[in-house]
Amino acid sequence: MPKIATLLTVHNRRPLTLACLSALFSQDLPEEFEIQVYLVDDGSSDGTADEIHRRFPAVIVIHGDGTLYWCGGMRRAWSEASKGQFDYYLWLNDDTMLLPGAIVALLDTASAIRLECGQYPIVVGSTRDPDTGALTFGGRWLHQSALIEPSNVPQACDEINGNIVLVPQAAFEKVGNLSPEYTHAIGDNDYSLRATRMDVPVYVGPGYYGLCKPTEQALWTRPDIPLTQRWRVLHSPKGMPPSEYSAYLRLHLPRKRLWCLLKLYARVAFPLLWSWKNNRRLRS
């Protein structure tokens, strides 16, 4: 039976982190399954690490200094986990609550795809809003903005959100860890795109695997925020640092790199015009 390393990185979201771990450890798994959690606590000041040690002593907690963010923390967790003998790695965001049976469903999907195409796939699990039921995170195609609505069969994709992702050891051996080019965002998208270039299949699993609320609108895109603050947030690790975005575009969209960077700056400078155009497109 498979050995799975679950990878998380967290920072000052103790209630969400504990709820996420509770949902993880509540999964109904065969006794032969082995799951080991590698969790990077990136400098939390709210007692997250102490509470994890108390309630979930089996979790391996790796301490960061607050500068790792999502990509850096996940790289650190993955680096530690890769020293063990695991068959799969499960990416999990701490704001994501696994639905009952999610892990078994991911493994079943991976096995079915492997039997069909002869290769171990990366499988992304879609999430829905716990309040509205709307699709919030999952997979898409690079040239399409909309996420792929999950159906009753696996669907190929090439760009993923990192909320719930099952990566087999065979894929890790080909693609490696998350890229050091990225601090917080984009790293999950980049990983799946690199995987498909290396002939590692990437699929959206059938149905839903977790609950997760949608991300709030980024501060650097909000017209009610002063331009100087929008500019500062854009260049911050949790914004969309142009140097990192440029690296992503250079690798995956080289012909559109200049145009996409110009649109990035235009969105910061003219957020009202951007919102108007998007609303108009949605109505048409």
N, C-alpha and C positions, 0 to 999 in steps of 0.2 A: 504494500500500500504506500501511497506517496508521502514523502516528507515535504512539508511546506514551510517556508520562511515568510512571515508576514512583516512587511516593512512600513513604518510610519515615521513621520516627523511632526512634532507638536510644539506649540508655543502659547502659553497663557490662555488655554481654552480648556481648563480642567473639567468642567461639566461635560463638554462635548467629547473630550478625550476618554473620560471614564465611561460614558454611554456607548461610545464606539467600541471600546474594549469589551464591555458587557455583551454587546450584540455579537461580537466576534467569538467570545468564549461560550456563548449560548448556542452556537451552531451545532446541529445534531449530526455528528460525524461517526463513522464506524470506529470501533475501538482501536483498530490498527493504524488509524491516521495519526500522524505526528505533526503538530503545528508549533513552531517556535516564533515568538514575536521579538523583533528587533526594533526598538523605538528610540528615536533621537529626541531628547528633550532639549530644545535649542534655547537654553537660558531662561526658562520660565521662572517667574517670581511669585506665582500663585500657589505653590506647593504641589504642582502636578506630579513631579517625580516621587515625592514622599507618599502621596496617595496611591500612586501606581504600585510602589513597593509594598504598601500595606494591603491593597485589595487584590493585586495580581502579581504575586511574588515571582512567578515563572517568567515574567516579561524581562528581557534583557534591555536595560535602560542605558543609553549612551548619551553622555552629557555634551552639549554644545555651549558656545559662549554668546549666542544670540545673533550671530552673523551668518549662519548657515542657510536660513530660509528653507523653502521646500526642496529645491533641487539639491542644494548642498547637504541638507539633512538626509534626504533619500539616498544620495550617493554614499554618505557615511554609513548609513544602516546597511545598504547593499554590500558595501565593501566588507563589513564585518560578517554579514550572513554568508557571503561567498566563500568564507573560510571553512564552512561546514559542508556536509554532504546532503544537499537538498535537491529534490526533483523539480520543485516549482518555487517561484517567488510571487507573493501576492502584495501588490501595492494597495494601500488603503489610506484614504484621507480620514482624519479624525473627526470631521464634520459629517461623515457618511455612516449611516447605520445599515449594516447588512441585513437583508431579509432572511427569514428562515430558509435553510437549504441552499443558500447562495453559493457556498464554496463547493458543495457536491455538484451543483448545476454547472459551475465553471469547469470543473474537472471532467464532467461528462461531455460537455461541449468540446473541450480540448481533445478528448479521446476520440469523439466521433469525427472531428475534422482531420485528425491524424490518420484515422483509418481510411478516410476518403481521399486525402491528397498525399499521404505518405510523409508529411512533415509535422513537427510540433508547432502549433500556432500560438500566437499571443491572443488572448481573449479579453476584451474589455466588457465590463458589466455596466449596463445603463442604470441610471438612477432617476427617480421621480420625486417631485415636490411632495412632501408629506401632507401639505395643506390642499393643493389643487390637483395633484396626480399628474401634472405636466412633466414631460421629459426635461431633465435638467443637465445631465452630463452623460457622455458615452463616446461614440465614434462618429466620424464624418469622413468625407473625401476632401482632400486638400483644396480643391477649387470650388467647393460648395460651403456656404456659411451655415446651413442648417444641419443639425444632428440627424443621424439616421434613426428613424423611428423603429424600435425593436419589434420584430415579428415573432412567429413561432419557429423560425429557422435561423441559423447563423447567417450573418451578412458581412461580406468583405468590406473593409475600409482601409484607410492609410493614415489617418490622424486621430489621436485619441486624447481623452481627458484622463488624468491619472487617479481618479477617485477609487475605482475598483478595477484592477488590471491583473490578470494572471499571466506570468511570464515563465515559460518552461526553461529548465537548465540549458537545453539545447539552443534556445534562442539567446540566452545570456552569453553562452560561449561564442556565438557569432557576433552579436551586437555589442556586448560589453555593458558597462555601467552607463548611467545618465551622463550626458556631456558636461564637462566643466565650463563650457561656454556660457551656461545659464545659471543665474542665482536663484530665482524663484519661479517665474513662469516660463513657458515655451518648451521646457525640457521634456515634458511628456509628449508634446506634439512631435518634437524633433526625434524622439526615440522611435516612435512607430514608423515615421517616414524613413529613418535609417534602416529599420528592420525590413521594410518592404523592398528597399534597394538591395538588400542582401538575401532576397528571396525567402524571408521569413514571413509566412502568412499572418495577417492581422484580421481579426473578426470581431464584430459586435455579436455578443451572445444573444440567444432568443429570450424575450421577456425582460423583466427587471430584476435587479440583484440588490438594490439598496435604496435608501431614502436619503435625499440631500436637497437642501434648499438652494435656490439659484444664487449665484454670486451677485452682490450688490453692484450697482453701477460704479465703475472706476472713477475716483475723484478727478483724474486728469481729463475726463470726458464731460464733466458736469459744468453747465453754464453758470450755475450759482456760485461756483468757486472762482476766486480771482485768478487772472491769467498767470501771475507770478507763482501762485501756489500750484496751479495745474502744471506749469513747467517743472517745478521742483519735484512734484509727485511723479511725473512722467519718468524722470531720470533716477528715481529712487528704486531700490531693489524690488519693491512690490508694485511698481508702476510698469512701464514698458520701456526699459532702458534702450535708447536707439542703437547703442553699440551691440547689444545682445540681439535685438530684432534684426539688425543688419547682418549679423552672422548667420542667423536663421534663414534670411532671405537669400544670402549668398549661396547657401548650400541647397536650398529647396526651391526657391523661386528666383533664380539669378536674372532672368529677363525682365522680371517685374520689380526688381529690388529698388531702383530709384523711384519708381512710381509709388510703391507701397510706403517708402519713407516719406515722400512728399505728402501722401494722404495722412500719415501719422501726425506730422506737424500741423497739417491743416485741421485735423480733428481737435488738436489742442488749442489752436488759435481761434477756430470758429465752431465751437460745439453746438451752438444754436442752429447754424446752417446745416451741420451734420445731422442733427436730430430731425430737422424738417425734411431733409432728403430721405432719411430712412423711413419716417412716417408716411411720406408720400408714396414711396415704393411699396410699403406694406398695404396701403389702401388701393393701389392700382391693380 
